[in-house]
Amino acid sequence: MELFCAPFESPIGTFWLLGNQKGLVSLKLSEDPVEMERFPGGRPRLNPSVLSRALEELRDYFRGQRRSFTVPLCPQGTPFQLRVWNFIRTIPWGETRSYKEVAEAIGCPRGARAVGLALKANPLPIFIPCHRILRENGQIGGFSLGLERKRWLLEHEGVRVRWPGRIPRRG
């Protein structure tokens, strides 16, 4: 299936959205805009129906005008990963859950670590809002896009976060 891509400049970095005819496949952070020029087969073209909608929804999200996404998603993953990602999509704007709560909600009460690994493999951060998952003690934990971006996203949604140990300096 043919892939399409489009760049998106956000307050937390440059993203590349990749999609196919069915929906959005991945959201990649890239500080190097030339990176996508090396896409197999040359630079893909924009699919107006999927990527234009995703770009519009992301713009609205970063403006604080959108709290959920409706663009179709087509993430590739294991059945367990898909269960985790589908549950994560139900967590509302401004709310968080712990890894343990997610594991329990999907019927795997001892699977908090496996949930963390599934979130690390999330190909669509923000659209599948894994930034809304915190440690059981309320601390911020890990994030594939980096802790500063996780903190930014949570604060954008009105969530106050606790940093483990010392608070990193901004700037």
C-alpha positions in Angstrom: 0.0 0.0 0.0 1.3 3.4 -1.0 2.5 5.7 1.9 2.1 9.4 2.0 3.8 11.9 4.3 3.5 15.5 5.4 5.6 17.6 7.8 4.1 19.4 10.8 5.8 22.2 12.8 4.7 22.1 16.4 5.8 23.9 19.6 7.7 20.8 20.6 9.4 20.0 17.4 9.0 19.0 13.7 6.9 15.9 13.1 6.5 13.8 10.0 3.1 12.2 9.6 2.9 9.0 7.5 -0.3 7.6 6.3 -1.9 5.3 3.7 -5.3 5.2 2.0 -6.9 3.8 5.2 -5.4 6.1 7.8 -2.5 7.5 9.8 0.4 5.0 10.2 3.0 6.9 12.2 4.1 10.2 13.7 7.8 10.6 13.8 9.8 13.4 15.4 12.6 14.7 13.2 14.9 17.6 13.8 16.3 17.0 10.3 13.7 18.0 7.6 15.9 16.3 5.0 15.4 12.9 6.7 12.1 12.2 4.9 13.7 13.1 1.6 15.5 9.7 1.9 12.1 7.9 2.1 12.3 4.7 0.0 11.2 5.5 -3.5 11.7 9.2 -3.1 9.6 11.7 -1.3 6.0 10.5 -0.9 3.2 12.9 -1.8 0.5 14.2 0.5 -2.7 12.3 0.6 -5.3 15.0 0.9 -8.0 12.9 2.6 -5.9 11.4 5.5 -3.0 13.6 6.1 -4.8 16.9 5.6 -7.3 15.9 8.2 -4.5 14.8 10.6 -2.6 18.0 10.1 -5.8 20.0 10.8 -6.5 18.0 13.9 -2.9 18.4 15.2 -3.0 22.2 14.6 -6.3 22.4 16.6 -4.8 20.2 19.4 -1.7 22.4 19.8 -4.0 25.5 19.8 -6.0 24.0 22.6 -9.1 23.7 20.4 -9.2 19.9 20.1 -9.3 17.4 22.9 -9.6 14.2 20.9 -8.8 12.9 17.4 -11.1 11.5 14.7 -8.7 10.8 11.9 -8.5 7.1 11.2 -5.4 5.4 12.6 -3.7 2.3 11.2 -0.9 1.5 13.7 0.9 -1.8 13.2 1.6 -3.9 16.4 1.1 -7.1 18.2 -2.4 -7.9 19.5 -1.2 -6.9 23.0 0.1 -3.6 21.8 -3.1 -2.9 19.9 -5.1 -3.6 23.1 -3.0 -1.2 25.1 -3.1 1.5 22.4 -6.9 1.2 21.9 -7.4 1.6 25.7 -5.0 4.6 25.8 -7.1 6.3 23.2 -10.1 6.3 25.6 -8.2 8.4 28.3 -9.7 11.9 28.1 -7.8 15.1 27.6 -6.3 16.3 30.9 -6.6 12.9 32.6 -3.9 10.4 33.4 -3.6 6.7 34.3 -0.8 4.6 35.7 0.9 1.8 33.9 -0.7 -0.5 36.5 -4.2 0.9 35.9 -3.9 0.4 32.2 -2.7 -3.2 32.7 -5.7 -3.9 35.0 -8.1 -2.3 32.5 -7.0 -4.5 29.7 -7.2 -7.6 31.8 -3.5 -8.1 32.5 -3.2 -7.0 36.1 0.5 -8.0 36.4 1.4 -6.5 33.1 2.5 -2.9 34.0 6.0 -3.4 32.6 4.5 -4.9 29.4 2.2 -1.9 29.1 5.3 0.3 29.3 7.0 -1.6 26.5 3.9 -1.3 24.4 3.8 2.4 24.9 7.4 2.7 24.0 6.5 1.1 20.6 3.6 3.4 20.0 3.9 4.6 16.4 1.4 7.5 16.9 2.3 9.5 20.0 -0.2 12.3 20.6 -2.9 10.6 18.5 -2.5 7.6 20.8 -1.9 9.7 23.9 0.7 7.6 25.8 1.9 10.9 27.4 -1.1 10.5 29.7 0.4 7.5 31.4 2.4 8.1 34.6 4.1 6.0 37.2 1.9 4.8 40.0 3.4 7.4 42.3 2.3 10.2 39.9 5.8 10.8 38.6 6.2 11.5 34.9 8.1 8.3 33.8 9.4 7.6 30.3 8.2 8.8 26.9 9.5 8.0 23.4 9.6 11.7 22.5 11.5 12.7 25.6 10.5 13.8 29.1 10.4 17.5 28.4 8.0 16.9 25.5 5.9 14.7 27.8 5.8 17.4 30.4 4.9 20.0 27.8 2.0 17.9 26.5 0.6 17.2 29.9 0.9 20.8 31.0 -0.8 21.8 27.7 -3.7 19.6 28.8 -3.7 21.1 32.3 -2.0 18.2 34.1 0.5 19.1 36.8 3.3 16.5 36.8 5.9 15.4 39.3 9.5 14.9 38.2 11.6 12.1 39.7 14.4 13.4 41.8 15.7 16.9 40.8 13.7 19.0 38.3 15.6 19.4 35.1 16.4 23.0 34.2 14.5 24.4 31.3 16.1 26.5 28.8 
